Amino acid sequence: MKIIISESQYNLLLETKSVSAAQTLIDMAVEDYIHSCGKMKAFQNIQLALCKGFENGTVKLEVTSVEKIENDRFEDNVFYVIHLILYVDKEWMLENSYYEKFETTLGMKIANFLGRFDYYCYIDDIRMNDDSKDNLNESEKESPKNQRLIRQMWFDGYSKEDIQNYTGIDRGEFYTILKDEKQGIDCPEANQIIMDMLRNTNLINKKYDLTKFNYEEGSLEFTDFFAGILTFIYEDSLYQIQGMATPYWDDCTIPIDISHIMDIKTNEYVYDEIQTSVDYELIPKKFNSYQEIIDFMNNDYPRLVIPKIKNSIKYYLN
């Protein structure tokens, strides 16, 4: 069945791409879905619950945003993602994997209304349609469908910010989903990515236990990374050392600037700039994925900077 809509309705739904227009389109598709349920030969529990829920108003589908995405594989090189929240009245329905067939059916009905395949539906999350409806689905992981969309957007050249805005994922989820994708990351870009990961994710350690790097004791902790400079505090039972060691601060270098050293036993401070750097030949000049950057910062970076930091103690002793 193809629903006939007026030219003004068509223009509203197809051209404005507003949330209210998309909501009208979704409501039309849901209404048609309800009518088609009675024609099915057999029901699964989820199908029956959806049909009955939509019919009596205990299940609702709410449009949260509409985003335009350009892609050469689609008609007119664009398609539109409708982000949805599905409110349900049964706790057992809070499982995203049930709804892939429903989303496909809904998308086909929308295409049927408009006579073209311009829309891609996506259920962002499922919530209880009662006092607890603000509780998100127990699983916070992105669906495989959304991950495919994010990867495609990344390959099509969308920025991190645009992908976050379009999909609702945070920075940590962005890097996690794309962490193994092959790419060429040079030194200046590595600096930007590392600082971004430190500011906006938990993918890079911000404190290192030196016993994990074959030292008897001690710790290295990042104290600030919001101004584009990575500051640290090194501490063991004898000394506390503060300074800066920003990865790829100037192209493919890791300069280390010690600002002061404290003798813990005497509480004596030495304020004197000591400048050194990680040996250039030991520094990776290129990364092939976000995961390689994460591994470098969590494993190799401490091994490179800690000996240089500890070596500054001899200047204090002299």
ABEGO torsion letter per residue (X at the ends): XBBBBBAAAAAAAAAAGBAAAAAAAAAAAAAAAAAAAAABABBBAAAAAAAAAAAAGABBBBBABBBBBBBAABBGGBBBBBBBBBBBABAAABBAAAAAAAAAAAAAAAAAAAGBBABBBBBABBBBBBAAAABBBABABBBAAAAAAAAAAAAAGBBAAAAAAAAGBBAAAAAAAAAABBBBBBAAAAAAAAAAAAAABAABBABBBAAAAGBABEBBBBABAAAGBBBBBBBBAABBBBEBBBBGABEABBBBBBABBBBAAAGBBBBBBBBBBBBAAABBABBABAAAAAAAAAAAAAAAAAAAAAAAAAAAAX
